[in-house]
Amino acid sequence: MTAGGKTPPSHQATFEDALAKLPDGYVDGYFGDRSWGVTVKRSQDGKRIWLYGEELGGTDIVSFNLYRLAGPGSTLKPCEMSAAMVIEFVLGFEPSTEKAASRP
């Protein structure tokens, strides 16, 4: 994974494993002690993953695209935030175990 710099392979695998565990669509959950709503969309060909998260009742957001490259590896493109912030969020986000209410 590249994000303006190199990410160690083990850190990349941990990040991508955590991202793979997030379900498609909308899910409520927690990051730190705050409630978040997160939407994940995966392209049909599996080459792009988009995540948008919003702190519920707050102002923080997290947003990025992850592109899978033709060869080994992937490219992380955060939206107006650092790659470190994106990685920290994905590793620390815990989806709620309760079924989320339908979102529009």
C-alpha positions as CSV (number, residue, x, y, z in Angstrom):
1,M,0.0,0.0,0.0
2,T,1.3,3.5,-0.8
3,A,0.0,6.6,0.8
4,G,2.7,9.2,0.1
5,G,5.1,6.8,1.7
6,K,5.7,3.1,2.3
7,T,3.7,1.2,4.8
8,P,5.3,-1.9,6.3
9,P,3.8,-5.1,4.8
10,S,2.6,-6.4,8.1
11,H,0.8,-3.1,8.8
12,Q,-0.7,-3.2,5.3
13,A,-2.0,-6.7,5.9
14,T,-3.5,-5.8,9.3
15,F,-5.2,-2.7,7.8
16,E,-6.6,-4.6,4.8
17,D,-7.8,-7.5,7.0
18,A,-9.7,-5.1,9.2
19,L,-11.2,-3.4,6.2
20,A,-12.2,-6.7,4.6
21,K,-14.2,-7.6,7.8
22,L,-16.4,-4.5,7.5
23,P,-19.7,-5.3,5.8
24,D,-20.9,-3.7,2.6
25,G,-23.4,-0.9,3.1
26,Y,-24.1,1.0,6.3
27,V,-23.2,0.0,9.8
28,D,-23.3,1.7,13.2
29,G,-20.4,1.3,15.5
30,Y,-17.8,2.8,17.8
31,F,-14.4,4.4,17.4
32,G,-12.9,5.2,20.7
33,D,-15.8,6.1,23.0
34,R,-17.8,7.8,20.2
35,S,-20.6,6.5,18.1
36,W,-20.0,6.4,14.3
37,G,-22.0,5.6,11.1
38,V,-19.9,4.0,8.4
39,T,-20.7,3.2,4.8
40,V,-18.5,0.8,2.7
41,K,-18.9,0.3,-1.0
42,R,-16.9,-2.2,-3.0
43,S,-16.7,-2.2,-6.8
44,Q,-18.0,-5.2,-8.6
45,D,-14.6,-6.0,-10.0
46,G,-13.0,-5.8,-6.5
47,K,-10.5,-3.1,-7.5
48,R,-11.9,-0.3,-5.4
49,I,-13.2,0.0,-1.9
50,W,-14.7,3.3,-0.7
51,L,-15.4,4.1,3.0
52,Y,-17.1,7.1,4.4
53,G,-17.6,7.4,8.2
54,E,-19.3,10.1,10.2
55,E,-19.2,10.7,13.9
56,L,-22.9,10.5,15.0
57,G,-23.7,13.7,17.0
58,G,-20.3,15.2,16.2
59,T,-18.4,16.7,13.4
60,D,-15.5,14.2,12.6
61,I,-15.5,12.3,9.4
62,V,-13.2,9.7,7.7
63,S,-13.2,9.1,4.0
64,F,-11.0,7.2,1.6
65,N,-10.6,5.0,-1.5
66,L,-8.4,2.0,-1.6
67,Y,-7.4,0.9,-5.1
68,R,-6.1,-2.6,-5.8
69,L,-3.2,-2.6,-8.3
70,A,-2.7,-5.0,-11.2
71,G,0.4,-6.3,-9.5
72,P,0.9,-6.9,-5.8
73,G,-0.2,-4.2,-3.4
74,S,-2.7,-1.4,-3.3
75,T,-2.9,2.4,-3.2
76,L,-4.7,4.2,-0.3
77,K,-6.2,7.6,-1.3
78,P,-7.4,9.4,1.9
79,C,-9.8,12.3,1.3
80,E,-8.5,15.4,3.0
81,M,-6.8,13.6,5.9
82,S,-3.7,11.6,6.6
83,A,-3.2,8.0,5.7
84,A,-2.3,7.4,9.4
85,M,-5.7,8.7,10.5
86,V,-7.5,6.4,8.0
87,I,-5.5,3.4,9.1
88,E,-6.1,4.2,12.8
89,F,-9.8,4.5,12.2
90,V,-10.2,1.2,10.3
91,L,-8.1,-0.7,12.9
92,G,-10.0,0.8,15.8
93,F,-13.6,0.9,14.5
94,E,-15.9,-1.7,16.1
95,P,-19.2,-2.3,14.3
96,S,-22.2,-2.6,16.6
97,T,-23.4,-6.1,17.3
98,E,-27.0,-5.0,17.1
99,K,-28.7,-4.9,13.7
100,A,-28.6,-1.3,12.5
101,A,-31.8,0.4,11.6
102,S,-32.4,0.9,7.9
103,R,-30.8,4.1,6.6
104,P,-32.1,6.1,3.7
